[in-house]
Amino acid sequence: MPATIKKYEFKEGLPHEFEILDLETLFNFASDKLTAPHRTGFYHIIWFESGEADHLVDFNPVHVSANTILFLNKDIVHRFDPTGNFAGKMILFTDGFYCRNEQDAKFLKSSVLFNTILGTTQIHIEGKLIEVLNELVGLMNEEAEKGKDSRQSEIIQNFLHNFLLLAEREQNNQPANETAKGSDYDLVLLFKDLLEHGFLQRRLISDYAREMFVTEKRLNQATSKILGKTAKDVTDDRMVLEAKRLLSHTSKSVKEISYGLGFEEPTNFIKYFRKHNGLTPIEFREKYAIE
């Protein structure tokens, strides 16, 4: 196993922190990196135009087939299927490229496309939508290949924004996403964002509720309605996910992981992990570690 989960930042030297890549071409020279667990500090839109594969996103295999588009948030751990037979394209971009104002930043945070509250977002497209999205990708590519000028990034961002709006509309038309609306959903979205940045430092639900200017009861009502879990369950899920990442994708000892996650004694971590996962850390590592 590698010593750490490899994290990639956006490639240096490009005119903008935006890139469109062909999957087949990319696999020809970087398949070893793509099929190993890795974390990226930027967003992915992966359009599988043909073939089938199981894309692994934080231990959850997401099955994709022809004309499936996956939307992956920054900082998740994922890997491409090494046995997959697929072709398509990938759009990569950063917050710095997309967020020209507060409204853009709010859109990325609140959009059902890139948050993981309801799981990894995937849409299956067909008919006219394929043509329209392909045209937008072509326009982005064409603009990106021109010489850089003062308006280029804004033009590309506008094409990208339209691509995301169309994809979000397609996703929101599905009945399963009726929960992704209203004040409860917004509250859970904020909670998950605060949790992502503070789960190692703050364990008490009261701390998060106070920062959100709501009561613990109100926060629990929101998480129960949207996720079917208490706020404490959600914090436990996030801690266990980080433990799983470290156990399966790094060579750190159980002792090192337990102290890194804030447990005073490794035995406390072992009991906690087994309670929430049904396996001891060693048993989980033996089952899921990727050679």
C-alpha positions in Angstrom: 0.0 0.0 0.0 1.2 3.6 -0.5 2.2 5.6 2.5 -0.5 8.2 1.9 -3.6 8.7 -0.3 -2.1 10.6 -3.2 -3.6 14.0 -3.6 -3.3 15.9 -6.9 -3.7 19.6 -7.3 -4.6 21.2 -10.7 -1.9 20.9 -13.3 0.4 23.9 -13.5 1.1 25.8 -16.7 -2.4 25.9 -18.2 -4.0 29.3 -19.1 -6.9 28.6 -16.8 -7.6 26.0 -14.0 -9.9 24.3 -16.5 -9.3 21.3 -18.8 -11.2 18.9 -21.0 -9.5 15.5 -21.4 -10.3 12.4 -23.5 -10.5 9.3 -21.3 -8.9 6.9 -23.7 -6.0 9.2 -24.4 -5.6 9.8 -20.6 -5.5 6.1 -19.8 -2.8 5.5 -22.4 -0.3 7.4 -20.3 -1.7 7.6 -16.7 -3.8 4.5 -16.1 -1.6 3.6 -13.1 -2.5 6.9 -11.4 -6.2 6.8 -12.4 -6.8 3.2 -11.2 -5.2 3.8 -7.8 -7.1 5.6 -5.0 -6.5 9.3 -5.2 -7.9 12.6 -4.0 -8.0 15.8 -6.1 -8.4 19.4 -5.1 -10.7 20.1 -8.1 -14.1 19.1 -9.5 -14.7 16.2 -12.0 -17.4 15.8 -14.6 -16.8 12.4 -16.1 -18.9 11.6 -19.2 -18.8 7.9 -20.0 -19.9 7.9 -23.7 -19.6 4.2 -24.3 -18.9 0.9 -22.4 -19.4 0.0 -18.8 -17.4 0.3 -15.6 -17.7 0.5 -11.8 -16.2 3.8 -10.6 -15.2 3.5 -6.9 -16.1 6.5 -4.8 -15.3 6.2 -1.1 -15.8 2.5 -1.0 -19.0 2.6 -3.0 -18.9 1.2 -6.5 -21.0 3.4 -8.9 -21.9 1.5 -12.0 -21.9 3.5 -15.2 -22.9 2.7 -18.7 -23.1 4.5 -22.0 -24.0 8.2 -21.7 -23.7 8.3 -18.0 -22.2 11.4 -16.5 -20.7 11.4 -13.0 -20.2 14.6 -11.0 -17.5 14.3 -8.3 -16.8 17.0 -5.7 -13.2 18.0 -4.9 -11.3 16.1 -2.1 -13.2 12.8 -2.3 -11.2 9.6 -2.7 -12.0 7.7 -5.9 -10.5 5.5 -8.6 -11.3 4.3 -12.1 -12.2 0.7 -12.8 -9.0 -1.0 -14.0 -11.0 -3.6 -15.8 -13.5 -1.2 -17.3 -14.1 -0.9 -21.0 -15.2 2.6 -21.7 -14.6 5.8 -23.6 -15.6 9.4 -23.0 -14.3 12.7 -21.7 -13.6 14.4 -18.5 -14.1 18.1 -17.6 -11.9 19.4 -14.7 -12.1 22.7 -13.0 -11.3 24.5 -9.7 -13.2 26.8 -7.4 -10.8 29.5 -8.5 -11.8 29.1 -12.1 -15.6 28.8 -11.7 -16.3 31.1 -8.7 -16.3 34.6 -10.2 -18.6 35.9 -7.4 -20.5 34.7 -4.3 -23.4 33.5 -6.5 -21.2 31.1 -8.3 -19.7 29.8 -5.1 -23.2 29.3 -3.6 -24.3 27.4 -6.7 -21.4 24.9 -6.5 -22.1 24.3 -2.8 -25.8 24.0 -3.0 -26.1 22.1 -6.3 -27.2 18.5 -6.0 -24.5 17.7 -8.6 -21.5 18.1 -6.4 -22.6 17.5 -2.8 -22.7 14.0 -1.4 -25.7 14.3 0.8 -27.8 12.0 -1.4 -24.8 10.0 -2.7 -22.7 10.3 -5.8 -24.6 12.2 -8.5 -25.0 10.5 -11.9 -27.3 11.2 -14.7 -28.1 9.1 -17.8 -28.7 11.3 -20.8 -30.3 10.6 -24.1 -31.7 12.2 -27.2 -31.5 15.9 -27.7 -29.7 16.5 -24.4 -26.7 14.5 -25.6 -26.5 16.9 -28.6 -26.9 20.0 -26.5 -24.3 19.0 -23.9 -21.9 17.8 -26.7 -22.2 21.2 -28.3 -21.4 23.0 -25.1 -18.3 20.8 -24.6 -17.3 21.6 -28.1 -17.7 25.3 -27.5 -15.6 25.1 -24.3 -12.9 23.2 -26.1 -12.9 25.6 -29.0 -12.6 28.6 -26.8 -9.9 27.1 -24.6 -7.7 26.4 -27.6 -7.7 30.1 -28.6 -5.1 32.5 -27.5 -5.7 33.7 -24.0 -7.4 37.1 -23.6 -9.3 39.0 -20.9 -12.7 37.5 -21.7 -11.7 33.9 -22.4 -12.1 32.5 -18.8 -15.5 34.2 -18.5 -16.7 32.8 -21.8 -15.7 29.2 -20.9 -17.2 29.6 -17.4 -20.5 30.6 -19.0 -20.6 27.6 -21.2 -19.7 25.4 -18.2 -22.4 27.0 -16.1 -25.0 26.3 -18.8 -23.8 22.7 -18.9 -24.2 22.4 -15.2 -27.7 24.0 -15.2 -28.9 21.6 -17.8 -27.5 18.6 -15.9 -29.0 19.8 -12.6 -32.4 20.2 -14.3 -32.2 16.7 -15.6 -31.2 15.4 -12.1 -33.9 17.4 -10.3 -36.5 16.0 -12.6 -36.0 12.6 -11.1 -38.5 11.8 -8.3 -35.8 10.6 -5.9 -34.5 14.1 -5.7 -37.6 15.7 -4.3 -35.9 15.8 -0.9 -33.2 18.1 -2.2 -35.4 21.1 -1.7 -36.4 23.3 1.2 -35.0 24.6 4.5 -34.2 21.1 5.9 -32.0 20.3 2.9 -30.3 23.7 3.2 -29.6 23.1 6.9 -28.1 19.7 6.3 -26.0 21.0 3.5 -24.5 23.7 5.8 -24.0 21.1 8.5 -22.2 18.8 6.2 -20.0 21.6 5.0 -19.0 22.6 8.5 -18.5 19.0 9.4 -16.1 18.4 6.5 -13.9 21.2 7.7 -14.1 20.5 11.5 -14.9 16.9 12.2 -11.4 16.3 13.7 -11.6 19.3 16.0 -15.3 19.4 17.0 -17.2 16.4 18.2 -20.2 18.0 20.0 -23.4 18.5 18.0 -24.0 21.6 20.2 -21.0 23.3 18.7 -22.2 22.9 15.2 -25.8 23.9 16.1 -24.5 27.0 17.8 -22.5 28.0 14.8 -25.6 27.5 12.6 -27.8 29.5 15.0 -30.2 26.6 15.5 -31.0 24.3 18.3 -29.7 20.7 18.4 -33.3 19.6 18.2 -33.8 21.6 15.0 -30.6 20.2 13.5 -31.7 16.6 14.3 -35.1 17.2 12.7 -33.4 18.3 9.5 -30.9 15.4 9.4 -33.6 12.9 10.3 -35.9 14.1 7.5 -33.3 14.3 4.7 -30.9 11.5 5.7 -32.9 9.3 8.1 -30.1 9.8 10.7 -29.4 11.9 13.8 -26.8 14.6 13.6 -24.6 12.5 15.8 -24.9 9.6 13.3 -23.8 11.9 10.5 -20.7 12.9 12.5 -19.9 9.3 13.2 -20.3 8.5 9.5 -17.7 11.1 8.6 -15.2 9.9 11.2 -15.6 6.3 10.1 -15.2 7.3 6.5 -11.9 9.0 7.3 -10.7 5.9 9.2 -11.7 3.7 6.3 -9.7 5.9 3.9 -6.6 5.7 6.1 -6.9 2.0 6.8 -7.3 1.0 3.1 -5.2 3.5 1.3 -2.2 4.1 3.6 0.3 2.1 5.5 -0.2 3.9 8.8 -0.5 1.7 11.8 -3.8 1.4 13.7 -2.1 3.3 16.6 -1.1 6.2 14.3 -4.5 6.4 12.8 -6.3 6.4 16.2 -4.1 9.2 17.5 -4.5 11.1 14.2 -8.3 11.0 14.5 -8.2 12.3 18.1 -8.7 9.1 20.1 -6.8 9.1 23.4 -6.2 5.3 23.3 -6.0 2.9 20.3 -8.4 0.6 22.2 -11.1 3.3 22.2 -10.7 3.7 18.4 -10.9 -0.1 17.8 -14.1 -0.3 19.9 -15.6 2.7 18.1 -14.7 1.4 14.6 -16.1 -2.0 15.3 -19.3 -0.6 16.7 -19.9 1.5 13.5 -18.5 -0.9 10.9 -18.9 -4.4 12.3 -15.2 -5.1 11.7 -12.1 -4.3 13.6 -9.7 -2.0 11.9 -7.3 -4.9 11.1 -10.2 -6.9 9.7 -11.3 -4.0 7.5 -7.8 -3.4 6.3 -7.4 -7.0 5.3 -10.7 -7.0 3.4 -10.4 -3.7 1.6 -6.7 -2.7 1.4 -5.8 -2.2 -2.3 -2.4 -3.6 -3.1 
